[in-house]
Amino acid sequence: QVHVVESGGGLVRLGESLTLSCTASGNPFSINAIDWYRQASGVQRELVAAIGNGGVATNYGYSVRGRFTISWDNAKNTVYLQMTNLQPEDTGVYYCAAHTRCDDFWGQGTQVTVSS
């Protein structure tokens, strides 16, 4: 069983930066990959970034490439999402999802709001 908790959301202005954290507990060594998703009001949830265990592989959604960076700190069992040059369209609830061989575990989400 894995439990993930997101943190770091908030209200920022256009062009500012923010770093989100996704901390895993329970059995973090069983995690193969962690993804960050976001969901804006009335919009389907979309994949923002993904990373394999230990950071060996990363992938980004088209709209965030070059602005967002995902990283994995094994010592802290935490995956970070560094977001720069934030735009109003980046507003939404950001969720992390931990994938094990048998199951997926989702957090409760953290709100990011970008004002123009």
Accessible surface in RSA format (square Angstrom, percent):
REM  Atomic radii and reference values for relative SASA: ProtOr
REM  Chains: A
REM  Algorithm: Lee & Richards
REM  Probe-radius: 1.40
REM  Slices: 20
REM RES _ NUM      All-atoms   Total-Side   Main-Chain    Non-polar    All polar
REM                ABS   REL    ABS   REL    ABS   REL    ABS   REL    ABS   REL
RES GLN A   1   166.06  92.9 126.65  92.6  39.41  93.8  55.16 117.4 110.91  84.1
RES VAL A   2     5.87   3.9   0.53   0.5   5.35  12.9   0.87   0.8   5.00  13.6
RES HIS A   3   109.91  60.1 108.19  75.2   1.72   4.4  73.02  75.3  36.89  42.9
RES VAL A   4     3.13   2.1   0.05   0.0   3.08   7.4   0.05   0.0   3.08   8.3
RES VAL A   5    78.60  51.7  75.83  68.7   2.77   6.7  77.00  66.9   1.60   4.3
RES GLU A   6    15.70   9.0   2.42   1.8  13.28  31.6   0.00   0.0  15.70  12.8
RES SER A   7    57.99  49.0  53.79  71.8   4.19   9.7  39.26  83.6  18.73  26.2
RES GLY A   8    38.55  47.5   0.00   N/A  38.55  47.5  25.61  70.3  12.95  29.0
RES GLY A   9    29.97  37.0   0.00   N/A  29.97  37.0   2.41   6.6  27.56  61.7
RES GLY A  10    29.79  36.7   0.00   N/A  29.79  36.7  29.64  81.3   0.15   0.3
RES LEU A  11   131.51  73.2 100.15  71.7  31.36  78.8 100.15  70.3  31.36  84.4
RES VAL A  12    13.56   8.9  10.50   9.5   3.06   7.4  13.56  11.8   0.00   0.0
RES ARG A  13   175.32  73.6 175.32  89.4   0.00   0.0  45.82  62.6 129.51  78.5
RES LEU A  14    89.26  49.7  70.00  50.1  19.26  48.4  70.00  49.2  19.26  51.8
RES GLY A  15    39.66  48.9   0.00   N/A  39.66  48.9  17.75  48.7  21.91  49.1
RES GLU A  16    79.38  45.6  73.53  55.6   5.85  13.9  33.59  65.0  45.78  37.4
RES SER A  17    67.81  57.3  47.80  63.8  20.01  46.1  31.03  66.1  36.78  51.5
RES LEU A  18    34.96  19.5  28.87  20.7   6.09  15.3  34.33  24.1   0.63   1.7
RES THR A  19    64.16  45.6  48.60  49.3  15.55  37.1  28.61  38.4  35.54  53.7
RES LEU A  20     0.00   0.0   0.00   0.0   0.00   0.0   0.00   0.0   0.00   0.0
RES SER A  21    23.70  20.0  23.70  31.6   0.00   0.0   6.45  13.7  17.25  24.2
RES CYS A  22     0.00   0.0   0.00   0.0   0.00   0.0   0.00   0.0   0.00   0.0
RES THR A  23    59.69  42.5  57.79  58.6   1.90   4.5  42.97  57.7  16.72  25.3
RES ALA A  24     6.00   5.5   1.88   2.9   4.12   9.4   1.88   2.6   4.12  10.9
RES SER A  25    54.29  45.9  50.79  67.8   3.50   8.1  41.78  89.0  12.51  17.5
RES GLY A  26    70.64  87.1   0.00   N/A  70.64  87.1  30.80  84.5  39.84  89.2
RES ASN A  27    66.61  45.9  65.42  63.2   1.19   2.9  13.88  33.4  52.73  51.0
RES PRO A  28    20.04  14.6  15.68  14.3   4.36  15.8  15.87  13.1   4.16  25.9
RES PHE A  29   175.99  88.0 149.81  92.8  26.18  68.1 153.73  93.2  22.26  63.7
RES SER A  30    38.89  32.9  23.11  30.8  15.77  36.3  32.72  69.7   6.16   8.6
RES ILE A  31     1.89   1.1   1.08   0.8   0.81   2.0   1.08   0.8   0.81   2.2
RES ASN A  32    82.23  56.7  73.47  71.0   8.76  21.1  25.34  61.0  56.89  55.0
RES ALA A  33    26.74  24.6  26.74  41.3   0.00   0.0  26.74  37.7   0.00   0.0
RES ILE A  34     1.97   1.1   1.97   1.5   0.00   0.0   1.97   1.4   0.00   0.0
RES ASP A  35    15.00  10.5  15.00  14.9   0.00   0.0   0.00   0.0  15.00  15.0
RES TRP A  36     0.00   0.0   0.00   0.0   0.00   0.0   0.00   0.0   0.00   0.0
RES TYR A  37    46.44  21.7  46.44  26.4   0.00   0.0  18.49  13.9  27.95  34.5
RES ARG A  38    11.23   4.7  10.99   5.6   0.24   0.6   2.99   4.1   8.24   5.0
RES GLN A  39    63.36  35.4  58.89  43.0   4.47  10.6  11.44  24.4  51.92  39.4
RES ALA A  40    34.67  31.9  30.16  46.5   4.50  10.2  31.71  44.7   2.95   7.8
RES SER A  41   118.54 100.2  82.18 109.7  36.36  83.8  56.26 119.8  62.28  87.3
RES GLY A  42    88.76 109.5   0.00   N/A  88.76 109.5  44.93 123.3  43.83  98.2
RES VAL A  43    84.38  55.5  76.34  69.1   8.04  19.4  81.60  70.9   2.77   7.5
RES GLN A  44   156.87  87.7 140.48 102.7  16.40  39.0  50.68 107.9 106.19  80.5
RES ARG A  45    87.60  36.8  70.59  36.0  17.01  40.5  23.05  31.5  64.55  39.1
RES GLU A  46    72.55  41.7  68.04  51.5   4.51  10.7  28.89  55.9  43.66  35.6
RES LEU A  47    61.20  34.1  49.54  35.4  11.66  29.3  49.54  34.8  11.66  31.4
RES VAL A  48     1.72   1.1   0.84   0.8   0.87   2.1   1.72   1.5   0.00   0.0
RES ALA A  49     0.00   0.0   0.00   0.0   0.00   0.0   0.00   0.0   0.00   0.0
RES ALA A  50    19.06  17.5  18.72  28.9   0.34   0.8  18.92  26.6   0.15   0.4
RES ILE A  51     4.81   2.7   2.27   1.7   2.54   6.1   4.35   3.1   0.46   1.2
RES GLY A  52    14.76  18.2   0.00   N/A  14.76  18.2  12.32  33.8   2.44   5.5
RES ASN A  53    60.62  41.8  50.96  49.2   9.66  23.3  17.78  42.8  42.84  41.4
RES GLY A  54    36.40  44.9   0.00   N/A  36.40  44.9   9.94  27.3  26.46  59.3
RES GLY A  55    31.80  39.2   0.00   N/A  31.80  39.2   7.41  20.3  24.39  54.6
RES VAL A  56   130.17  85.7  92.30  83.6  37.87  91.3 100.23  87.1  29.94  81.2
RES ALA A  57    61.53  56.6  52.80  81.5   8.72  19.8  60.49  85.2   1.03   2.7
RES THR A  58    70.03  49.8  37.84  38.4  32.19  76.7  15.98  21.5  54.05  81.7
RES ASN A  59    79.23  54.6  76.60  74.0   2.62   6.3  20.91  50.3  58.32  56.4
RES TYR A  60    43.68  20.4  39.74  22.6   3.94  10.2  32.97  24.8  10.71  13.2
RES GLY A  61    17.03  21.0   0.00   N/A  17.03  21.0  17.00  46.6   0.04   0.1
RES TYR A  62   189.74  88.6 173.88  98.9  15.86  41.3 125.63  94.4  64.11  79.0
RES SER A  63    61.88  52.3  41.78  55.8  20.10  46.3  46.10  98.2  15.78  22.1
RES VAL A  64     1.11   0.7   1.11   1.0   0.00   0.0   1.11   1.0   0.00   0.0
RES ARG A  65   139.46  58.6 118.46  60.4  21.00  50.0  44.53  60.9  94.93  57.5
RES GLY A  66    85.85 105.9   0.00   N/A  85.85 105.9  43.13 118.4  42.71  95.7
RES ARG A  67    39.19  16.5  34.73  17.7   4.46  10.6  26.41  36.1  12.78   7.7
RES PHE A  68     6.39   3.2   0.00   0.0   6.39  16.6   0.00   0.0   6.39  18.3
RES THR A  69    67.28  47.9  67.28  68.2   0.00   0.0  36.62  49.2  30.66  46.4
RES ILE A  70     6.32   3.6   0.00   0.0   6.32  15.2   0.00   0.0   6.32  17.2
RES SER A  71    42.26  35.7  40.05  53.4   2.22   5.1  34.50  73.5   7.76  10.9
RES TRP A  72    37.68  15.1  11.04   5.3  26.63  62.5   8.46   4.5  29.22  47.4
RES ASP A  73    43.55  30.5  38.08  37.9   5.46  12.9  14.69  34.6  28.86  28.8
RES ASN A  74    87.97  60.7  73.93  71.4  14.04  33.8  31.96  76.9  56.01  54.1
RES ALA A  75    99.62  91.6  56.00  86.4  43.62  99.2  68.83  96.9  30.79  81.6
RES LYS A  76   129.80  63.3 116.26  71.3  13.54  32.2  71.08  64.0  58.72  62.5
RES ASN A  77    47.00  32.4  42.11  40.7   4.89  11.8   4.92  11.8  42.08  40.7
RES THR A  78     7.29   5.2   6.99   7.1   0.30   0.7   2.22   3.0   5.07   7.7
RES VAL A  79     0.56   0.4   0.56   0.5   0.00   0.0   0.56   0.5   0.00   0.0
RES TYR A  80    53.78  25.1  53.78  30.6   0.00   0.0  41.09  30.9  12.68  15.6
RES LEU A  81     0.00   0.0   0.00   0.0   0.00   0.0   0.00   0.0   0.00   0.0
RES GLN A  82    84.41  47.2  84.08  61.4   0.34   0.8  11.68  24.9  72.73  55.2
RES MET A  83     0.93   0.5   0.00   0.0   0.93   2.2   0.00   0.0   0.93   1.2
RES THR A  84    61.87  44.0  61.87  62.7   0.00   0.0  51.03  68.5  10.84  16.4
RES ASN A  85    74.62  51.5  71.52  69.1   3.11   7.5  19.70  47.4  54.93  53.1
RES LEU A  86     0.00   0.0   0.00   0.0   0.00   0.0   0.00   0.0   0.00   0.0
RES GLN A  87    43.26  24.2  43.26  31.6   0.00   0.0  11.05  23.5  32.22  24.4
RES PRO A  88    51.23  37.3  43.91  40.0   7.32  26.6  44.30  36.6   6.93  43.1
RES GLU A  89   124.33  71.4 101.09  76.5  23.24  55.3  63.42 122.7  60.91  49.7
RES ASP A  90     0.16   0.1   0.16   0.2   0.00   0.0   0.00   0.0   0.16   0.2
RES THR A  91    39.72  28.2  37.56  38.1   2.16   5.1  35.83  48.1   3.89   5.9
RES GLY A  92     3.82   4.7   0.00   N/A   3.82   4.7   3.82  10.5   0.00   0.0
RES VAL A  93    40.55  26.7  40.55  36.7   0.00   0.0  40.55  35.2   0.00   0.0
RES TYR A  94     0.00   0.0   0.00   0.0   0.00   0.0   0.00   0.0   0.00   0.0
RES TYR A  95    38.04  17.8  38.04  21.6   0.00   0.0  10.51   7.9  27.52  33.9
RES CYS A  96     0.00   0.0   0.00   0.0   0.00   0.0   0.00   0.0   0.00   0.0
RES ALA A  97     0.00   0.0   0.00   0.0   0.00   0.0   0.00   0.0   0.00   0.0
RES ALA A  98     0.00   0.0   0.00   0.0   0.00   0.0   0.00   0.0   0.00   0.0
RES HIS A  99    41.36  22.6  41.36  28.7   0.00   0.0  35.77  36.9   5.58   6.5
RES THR A 100    24.35  17.3  12.23  12.4  12.12  28.9   8.31  11.2  16.04  24.3
RES ARG A 101   211.59  88.8 178.89  91.2  32.70  77.9  74.11 101.3 137.48  83.3
RES CYS A 102   106.50  80.6  70.27  78.4  36.23  85.2  37.71  95.5  68.79  74.2
RES ASP A 103    77.43  54.2  70.69  70.4   6.75  16.0  14.21  33.4  63.23  63.1
RES ASP A 104    73.87  51.7  59.30  59.0  14.57  34.5   7.01  16.5  66.86  66.7
RES PHE A 105    30.43  15.2  27.52  17.0   2.91   7.6  30.43  18.4   0.00   0.0
RES TRP A 106   103.80  41.7  77.66  37.6  26.14  61.4  63.06  33.6  40.74  66.1
RES GLY A 107     7.77   9.6   0.00   N/A   7.77   9.6   1.54   4.2   6.23  14.0
RES GLN A 108   166.57  93.1 145.67 106.5  20.90  49.8  63.09 134.3 103.48  78.5
RES GLY A 109    21.54  26.6   0.00   N/A  21.54  26.6   0.42   1.1  21.12  47.3
RES THR A 110    18.24  13.0  12.38  12.5   5.86  14.0   7.63  10.3  10.61  16.0
RES GLN A 111    86.11  48.2  77.31  56.5   8.80  20.9  50.14 106.7  35.97  27.3
RES VAL A 112     0.00   0.0   0.00   0.0   0.00   0.0   0.00   0.0   0.00   0.0
RES THR A 113    47.08  33.5  47.08  47.7   0.00   0.0  35.49  47.7  11.59  17.5
RES VAL A 114     7.81   5.1   0.00   0.0   7.81  18.8   0.00   0.0   7.81  21.2
RES SER A 115    48.36  40.9  41.61  55.5   6.75  15.6  36.94  78.7  11.41  16.0
RES SER A 116   124.08 104.8  58.16  77.6  65.92 151.8  42.11  89.7  81.97 114.8
END  Absolute sums over single chains surface
CHAIN  1 A     6177.9       4752.6       1425.3       3194.4       2983.5
END  Absolute sums over all chains
TOTAL          6177.9       4752.6       1425.3       3194.4       2983.5
